[in-house]
Amino acid sequence: MRPAAGEVLHFSEDPTIEIFRPHVAKTAKPGTAYVWAVGHDRAPDYWFPRQCPRAMAWVGPDTTPEDRDRIIGLGSGTRVHAVEYGWLDAIRTVELYAYRLPAGVFVAHDAAVVATTDVRPLGPPERVGDLFALHEEAGIQLRVLPRLHDFWAAATASTLEWSGIRLKNAKP
């Protein structure tokens, strides 16, 4: 589930959105209202239920072989997503949808893309389907842990590239 050329994606558990309107995210500091979306490389970051905490790490141009083997694992590919056991059922059962949006109205903003005007989807939302299968097909290791914090600390102190989403929802 990735965008085609000229598209970006917005993932949602709501299949009824007809128009995306800029808003200030609840987790953001007061500021500019945006419509948020992601491109090809960051789409896998959102193959999860919205509230699911996840810590992700992947090989980048400055990653050492030692960090790759220590954190991702020898022979385990180039990317790992970590979640907690308590989220497995939600990952298994969530009905997640992808909205394809026109890339031309978006600009880069950190790891995402944003628009400051209303955006209409290019078509109806698409059911994302089996999130475990998506990870497998993309060659992304999905690691299940009792808690994320030790993995997160190791990833952020390494030479890997990393991202964390909804970590406030992780076990303390």
C-alpha positions in Angstrom: 0.0 0.0 0.0 2.1 2.8 -1.4 1.3 5.9 -3.4 1.6 5.8 -7.2 3.5 8.6 -9.1 1.8 11.9 -8.5 0.1 10.7 -5.3 0.6 10.8 -1.6 -1.4 8.8 1.0 -3.4 9.6 4.1 -4.2 6.6 6.3 -7.3 6.6 8.4 -9.7 4.3 10.2 -12.6 6.5 8.9 -13.7 5.4 5.4 -16.2 8.3 5.1 -13.9 11.4 4.6 -14.9 13.3 1.4 -12.6 16.3 1.8 -9.5 16.8 4.0 -9.5 20.2 5.7 -6.4 21.7 7.3 -6.3 21.4 11.0 -3.8 21.8 13.9 -3.0 18.3 15.1 -3.8 17.6 18.8 -0.2 16.5 19.4 1.2 19.6 17.7 2.2 22.9 19.3 -0.1 25.7 18.2 0.7 26.7 14.7 -0.2 26.3 11.1 -3.2 24.1 10.1 -2.3 21.3 7.7 -3.6 18.3 5.8 -1.0 15.6 6.5 0.0 12.8 4.1 3.1 10.7 3.3 5.0 9.6 0.3 6.3 6.2 -0.8 9.2 5.8 1.7 7.2 6.8 4.8 3.9 5.0 4.0 4.9 1.9 6.0 5.1 4.1 9.2 1.3 4.2 9.0 0.5 0.5 8.5 -0.8 0.5 12.1 -3.9 1.4 14.0 -3.8 5.2 14.6 -3.2 5.1 18.3 -0.6 2.2 18.2 2.8 3.2 19.5 5.6 2.1 17.2 9.3 2.6 17.1 11.0 2.2 13.7 14.6 2.0 12.6 16.2 1.5 9.2 19.5 1.6 7.5 20.6 5.0 6.2 23.7 6.2 4.4 25.6 6.7 7.7 24.6 3.4 9.3 27.4 1.3 10.5 27.3 -2.5 9.9 27.6 -3.0 13.7 24.5 -0.9 14.4 22.6 -2.6 11.6 23.4 -6.1 13.0 22.9 -5.1 16.6 19.5 -3.4 16.3 17.9 -4.8 13.1 19.7 -8.1 13.3 22.2 -10.0 11.1 20.4 -11.1 7.9 17.1 -9.4 8.9 16.9 -6.8 6.2 17.2 -3.1 6.4 14.2 -2.0 8.3 12.4 -3.0 11.6 9.2 -1.8 13.1 8.7 -2.5 16.8 5.3 -2.7 18.6 4.2 -4.0 22.0 2.4 -7.3 22.5 -0.7 -5.5 23.8 -1.3 -4.1 20.3 -1.3 -7.3 18.3 -5.0 -7.8 18.4 -5.7 -4.3 17.2 -3.1 -4.6 14.4 -4.8 -7.9 13.4 -8.4 -6.5 13.4 -8.2 -2.8 12.5 -10.0 -1.6 9.4 -7.5 0.8 8.0 -8.1 2.8 4.8 -5.7 4.7 2.5 -6.8 7.8 0.7 -4.9 8.7 -2.4 -4.4 12.5 -2.7 -2.8 14.6 -5.4 0.9 15.2 -4.6 1.0 18.5 -6.4 -0.7 20.4 -3.6 1.6 19.1 -0.9 5.1 20.3 0.3 7.7 18.4 2.3 7.5 18.9 6.1 9.8 16.7 8.1 9.1 13.1 7.2 5.6 13.9 5.9 4.1 16.2 3.4 1.5 18.9 4.1 -1.1 21.0 2.4 -2.6 24.2 3.7 -5.8 24.1 1.6 -8.7 21.7 1.4 -7.8 18.5 -0.5 -10.2 16.1 -2.2 -9.2 12.4 -2.5 -8.5 11.2 -6.0 -11.0 8.4 -5.5 -12.7 6.4 -2.8 -10.6 5.1 0.2 -9.0 1.7 -0.3 -9.1 -0.9 2.4 -5.4 -1.5 3.4 -5.9 -5.1 4.4 -3.6 -7.4 6.4 -1.0 -5.2 8.1 1.2 -8.2 8.9 1.2 -9.3 5.2 2.1 -5.7 4.1 5.1 -5.8 6.3 6.2 -9.2 5.0 5.7 -8.2 1.4 7.7 -5.0 1.9 10.5 -7.0 3.6 10.1 -5.0 6.9 10.7 -6.9 10.1 7.9 -6.5 12.6 9.2 -7.0 16.1 6.9 -7.5 19.1 8.3 -6.5 22.5 7.0 -6.3 26.0 7.7 -2.6 26.0 9.3 -0.2 23.4 11.5 2.0 25.5 14.7 0.0 25.5 14.5 -0.6 21.7 13.7 3.1 21.2 16.7 4.2 23.3 19.0 1.8 21.4 17.7 3.0 18.0 18.0 6.7 18.7 21.5 6.3 20.1 22.7 4.4 17.0 23.7 5.4 13.5 20.4 4.0 12.1 17.7 6.4 10.9 14.6 6.2 13.1 11.1 7.4 13.8 8.7 7.0 16.7 4.9 7.5 16.5 2.4 7.6 19.4 5.2 6.6 21.9 3.2 8.4 24.6 0.8 5.4 24.3 3.6 2.9 25.0 3.9 1.1 28.4 5.9 3.2 30.9 
